[in-house]
Structures are given as structure tokens and as C-alpha cells.
Amino acid sequence: MIGIVGGGIAGLAAAYRLQQRGREVQVFEATEDLGGLAAVYETPGDDVEKFYHHLSKSEETIVDLAEELGLGDRVEWRVGTNGYYVDGVAHPLNTPWEILAYPHMSLYDKFRLGMLTLGVDVRGGVPDFDAYEDLAAYEHDTVREFVAEHTTRSVYENFVDPLLDGKYGSRKEEISAAWFLGRVRFRGERDPLRGEILGYFDGGFGALLDALVDAVGRENITTGARVTDLTVTDGHVESLTVERGGDADGESGDPAAGTHEVDAAVVAAMPNVLEELTGYACEVDFQGAVCGLATMEESLLDTYWLNVAHDAPFGALIEHTNFVDRERYGGDHLLYVAAYVQDSDEDLWRMDDDAVRGAWLSEIESMFPDFDRSSVSELRIARNPRAAPIYERGYLDLVVPYHLAEEVGEGVYYAGMASAAQYPERSLNGGVVAGYEVADRIARDGPAE
């Protein structure tokens, strides 16, 4: 039996792939909920994600999985419009004429940034169309260094730096240019007359999660099951110890509690869980997220995604129902308020939910004088202390190997967010890729059952 620690998208994808390879699996999820960062809220219509999600055209593995699970016709490709809030004005940045009209960069700045976005290096006067294919080549450059050299200093100071500040705050000077390139160069495709093409599931990402759980089989998944020990004997994984309701010895008669012999173990969780179970210390730092979902009677924005350039208690406003029809949610308008924290001592992380709501609504009122907070019927807040890696320079040197045979023991695998599949940006697609990577290694190298 293959034991899988963690019932998020990576753990479930690993279980699904292993079953396809003829292996018996058992997934142990410590909480009562499956899906991890793909968890959902209820609405009067479809469920909606607690932390915003969409797909880019480059995320092919998760789309292929949806097709296999019978959800191929539920993947919808829509236009996701973008804007940038600067000096009291929300500037749309979707069509060529909107970009040309943006007043905070010169025409030359826009040309250089546009060439970079297209993957063309025009330094020296001879266009190089392959300059940015190898992201790792820019792994040890900072975003500041890279953007100033490959576009202009003005592009960095007037466009990129405020975005970095909203995303990484005090850590922004450490961020790798490879991460930045991954964001702007390879994110997806654009409709030149409308904007970026992004994907979403009819029924939300919860529909994919439900289908994946059904495919794995609920009898092969146990929630409320915390793995407390991973035993390696003579250099090979031997067993997992599972605690249920405080019972780690199985005395309650619960068959999930106690010690389970395993042929291989997949840790599909955050690296702190891996360290607790095996002693393997991952050096990747993570940032936390505080994400609000406002249910509103009126629309706030004219765009789907609005980045905020000034020092606000959030980095972006994302009006989900400017991307997906609000009729799917009982007619309500849904707005995400997205903020990242780099340290648990930051004020936003230490605030209780009521204080966060007050700070956010006051800031939105200052940005949009016509906004009436009474139109907000509910503002739900989700927090995650490890929502995404901090992609600092040299990040690739810090990722956790898929197979930890040398570091921990033969048969111990890792498919969490600190794996190479989540480089240069974390995503649900990366979770599926990580799950598949370890499953294929187990099927190729592990003992047959």
C-alpha cells in the first residue's frame, strides 16, 4: 500500500495516478476538509473558492486531468480583464489602445515592456526571440536588476516596483527575476482586442475536486487523520502512524488509527510537515495570505483584476463576477480582496477578522468615493500561513527532491508546494504535476504489489 500524507490537489492527484498504475493507495488528511487551497465557500448558487483561482492556457496538465475525469466540457475559457489603480484612477490595461493611453510610462517604456512580455530581447538592436526560454538562467538576478537592464529603469520604478511591493512587501528586493519572467512571459495567451484568456470550471474548481475524490474513491481517503510518524528502517520506509481524535494506538477500534505498513510514502503537504515526520529541513520561505470574499449588491470594478499601486492593506481587488456570470451565485456580485504577509508579526496578520474588514472597507471607500459599504452583505475572510513560496534568488537550489531516498530513506517521496513543479509560480496545475511526478517514480522504481 502507498500511504499519502495530505488530501490537497497534489495528494489526490498522486493517488489517482498511482491507481492508474495499479497501486493500492490510502490518503490521510489531517483536517476534515479536502482540497487545501482549493477549498470552497457555499453561495446561493455554485460554490466558490476561498482563495481565488483561474487557469492560464499554459496549464495543460490540470486540463487534461479534467478531460479524463469527464469534465472537459466544463472548462470554460473567458477573457480576464486587468487594470492598475494609480493616483486615484483605475486604468484598464487590456487592449493596445488602453495600454497606449496609460499615462505613467513613456511610449518607449511600453515598447520595451511589451517586447519582454512577448519574449523578445531587443537590447543591442538585434531582436533575440529565444532569450527568455531558460528561466533558470535568470535565477540569481533580482527583479530590479533584470527589469532595469532588459527594459528601462522607469518601467521598474513606475510599473513593476509597486506590484512587487503589494506581493512581497519587505522581501521584494530578494525576489528572483525567474519568478518575474514566469509571471509576465509564460502566463498565457491574450486576445489582442479584449485581454487575457483565462480558464474556469463551470461549477468552480470544487467540481474538479469532487470528481477527483470520486475517482480515487472515498473509501481510500480518510479525513481527520493526522500522520504523526513516518518510520524508516534499514534505509527504507516501513510505516506511517496515524492519529484519529487523539487516538494514535487504534484502541478506539477505528481502523484508520494506529500504524500502517507502507511500500512507499508520499508527503503531499507543506515542508514543515515533511520536517516533522522525517527531520528533512526545507529552506524555502513561505508567505501567508489573507483573502477576503465580499458579497455585494452592486458591482465595484469595471475589470476582473485590479492591481493597486499605492500602500494599501491589500495588493489587488479581484471582482470574480466580472469574470464569471453572477447568476451562477444567486445574482450576487463577488469581490476578492487579496493581501500577502511576509511575517506573522505584520499588523494585518495579527488583526482579528473584524479589524481586517474595517481596514479593507475603509480603504475601498477612500479609493472609490461612490462605494457604499452597506452594499456589502458579507465579507468572509480566509487565512493561510503558507499560501505561496517566496521565490528568492537561488530558489531552485532550495526545492525538495521528489524522491528523498538519499536524504531520508528509500520509498519516501515529496509532492508539496516546495517541489520543482511549483516553480516559477505556484498553481493548482503545479500540484497535479507534482502528484504525477512522484506517482510515476513510484510506479517505475518501487516494488510491485
C-alpha positions, 0 to 999 in steps of 0.5 A: 500500500502507498500511504499519502500524507495530505488530501490537497490537489497534489495528494489526490492527484498522486493517488489517482495516478498511482491507481492508474498504475495499479497501486493500492493507495490510502490518503490521510488528511489531517483536517476534515476538509479536502482540497487545501487551497482549493477549498470552497465557500457555499453561495446561493448558487455554485460554490466558490473558492476561498482563495481565488483561482483561474487557469492560464492556457499554459496549464495543460496538465490540470486540463487534461486531468479534467478531460479524463475525469469527464469534465472537459466540457466544463472548462470554460475559457473567458477573457480576464480583464486587468487594470492598475489603480494609480493616483486615484484612477483605475486604468484598464490595461487590456487592449493596445489602445488602453495600454497606449493611453496609460499615462505613467510610462513613456511610449518607449517604456511600453515598447520595451515592456511589451517586447519582454512580455512577448519574449523578445530581447531587443537590447543591442538592436538585434531582436533575440526571440529565444532569450527568455526560454531558460528561466533558470538562467535568470535565477540569481538576478533580482527583479530590479536588476533584470527589469532595469537592464532588459527594459528601462529603469522607469518601467521598474520604478513606475510599473513593476516596483509597486506590484512587487511591493503589494506581493512581497512587501519587505522581501521584494528586493530578494525576489528572483527575476525567474519568478518575474519572467514566469509571471509576465512571459509564460502566463498565457495567451491574450486576445489582442482586442479584449485581454487575457484568456483565462480558464474556469470550471463551470461549477468552480474548481470544487467540481474538479475536486469532487470528481477527483475524490470520486475517482480515487474513491472515498473509501481510500481517503480518510479525513481527520487523520493526522500522520504523526510518524513516518518510520524508516528502517534499514534505509527504507520506509516501513510505516506511517502512524496515524492519529484519529481524535487523539487516538494514535494506538487504534484502541478506539477500534477505528481502523484508520488509527494506529500504524500502517505498513507502507511500500512507499510514502508520499508527503503531499503537504507543506515542508514543515510537515515533511520536517516533522515526520522525517527531520528533512529541513526545507529552506524555502520561505513561505508567505501567508495570505489573507483573502477576503470574499465580499458579497455585494449588491452592486458591482465595484470594478469595471475589470476582473483584476485590479492591481493597486499601486499605492500602500494599501492593506491589500495588493489587488481587488479581484471582482470574480463576477466580472469574470464569471456570470453572477447568476451562477451565485444567486445574482450576487456580485463577488469581490476578492480582496487579496493581501500577502504577509511576509511575517506573522508579526505584520499588523494585518496578520495579527488583526482579528477578522473584524479589524481586517474588514474595517481596514479593507472597507475603509480603504475601498471607500477612500479609493472609490468615493461612490462605494457604499459599504452597506452594499456589502452583505458579507465579507468572509475572510480566509487565512493561510500561513503558507499560501505561496513560496517566496521565490528568492534568488537561488530558489531552485537550489532550495526545492525538495527532491521528489524522491528523498531516498538519499536524504531520508530513506528509500520509498519516501517521496515529496509532492508539496508546494516546495517541489520543482513543479511549483516553480516559477509560480505556484498553481493548482496545475503545479500540484497535479504535476507534482502528484504525477511526478512522484506517482510515476517514480513510484510506479517505475522504481518501487516494488510491485504489489 
